[in-house]
Amino acid sequence: MDIVSLAPILLLGVAFYFLLIRPQRNRQKKHAEMVSAVAPGSEVMTTAGIFGTVNAVGDEELSLEIAPGTVIRILPAAISKVIPPTLPPMDDAE
């Protein structure tokens, strides 16, 4: 086998890396950064679509208040996104 016959296989491997593996690693890195930035008081949405406020952050789980007095425990991997805080509308009346 010479190098010319191996070129398509190598090219396929490189394409596979850049199209599948590298983007997945970037997504995992961004998700890990997002989860590490979660603190008590953060509004989050889980992968199941449950919205809540983080009460406590532990090493392996979070406490999430989904309704007044209703707290559930979730894994950090279950956080889909952090909801940015909304600012109240400003009144122009002075």
C-alpha positions as CSV (number, residue, x, y, z in Angstrom):
1,M,0.0,0.0,0.0
2,D,1.4,3.3,-0.9
3,I,0.5,6.8,0.5
4,V,-2.0,7.5,-2.3
5,S,-4.3,4.7,-1.3
6,L,-4.2,5.8,2.3
7,A,-5.0,9.4,1.6
8,P,-8.8,9.0,1.3
9,I,-9.0,7.1,4.6
10,L,-6.9,9.8,6.3
11,L,-9.0,12.5,4.8
12,L,-12.1,10.8,6.0
13,G,-10.7,10.6,9.5
14,V,-9.7,14.3,9.5
15,A,-13.2,15.3,8.2
16,F,-14.8,13.1,10.9
17,Y,-12.8,14.9,13.6
18,F,-13.6,18.4,12.4
19,L,-17.3,17.8,11.7
20,L,-18.3,15.6,14.6
21,I,-15.8,15.3,17.5
22,R,-14.4,18.9,17.7
23,P,-17.9,20.6,17.8
24,Q,-19.1,18.1,20.4
25,R,-16.1,18.9,22.7
26,N,-16.7,22.6,22.3
27,R,-20.4,22.1,23.3
28,Q,-19.3,20.1,26.3
29,K,-16.8,22.7,27.4
30,K,-19.4,25.5,27.1
31,H,-22.0,23.5,29.1
32,A,-19.4,22.8,31.8
33,E,-18.6,26.5,32.0
34,M,-22.3,27.4,32.2
35,V,-22.9,24.8,35.0
36,S,-19.9,25.9,37.0
37,A,-21.2,29.5,36.9
38,V,-24.6,28.5,38.4
39,A,-25.0,29.9,41.9
40,P,-27.8,30.1,44.4
41,G,-30.4,32.5,43.1
42,S,-29.8,31.6,39.4
43,E,-32.8,31.0,37.2
44,V,-32.3,27.8,35.2
45,M,-34.2,25.5,32.8
46,T,-33.6,21.8,32.9
47,T,-33.4,19.4,30.0
48,A,-36.9,18.3,30.9
49,G,-38.2,21.9,30.5
50,I,-38.6,22.6,34.2
51,F,-37.9,26.2,35.2
52,G,-36.7,27.0,38.7
53,T,-34.4,28.9,41.0
54,V,-31.3,27.3,42.4
55,N,-31.3,27.2,46.2
56,A,-28.1,25.3,46.9
57,V,-25.2,24.0,44.8
58,G,-23.4,20.8,45.9
59,D,-20.6,18.8,44.4
60,E,-22.9,16.3,42.7
61,E,-26.4,17.8,42.8
62,L,-28.3,21.1,43.0
63,S,-31.5,22.0,44.9
64,L,-34.0,23.7,42.6
65,E,-37.1,25.5,43.8
66,I,-39.7,25.0,41.1
67,A,-42.6,26.5,43.1
68,P,-42.9,28.2,46.5
69,G,-42.0,25.5,49.0
70,T,-41.3,22.9,46.3
71,V,-37.7,21.9,46.1
72,I,-36.3,19.2,43.9
73,R,-32.7,17.8,43.6
74,I,-31.2,17.6,40.1
75,L,-27.8,16.7,38.6
76,P,-25.8,19.6,37.2
77,A,-25.8,17.8,33.8
78,A,-29.6,18.3,33.7
79,I,-29.3,22.1,33.4
80,S,-30.1,23.0,29.8
81,K,-29.7,26.8,30.1
82,V,-29.4,29.6,32.6
83,I,-32.1,32.2,32.2
84,P,-30.7,35.7,32.3
85,P,-32.2,38.1,34.9
86,T,-34.7,40.5,33.5
87,L,-34.6,44.2,34.5
88,P,-37.8,45.9,35.5
89,P,-39.0,48.4,32.9
90,M,-37.9,52.0,33.7
91,D,-40.5,54.7,34.2
92,D,-40.0,57.8,32.2
93,A,-42.2,59.8,34.6
94,E,-40.2,62.1,36.8
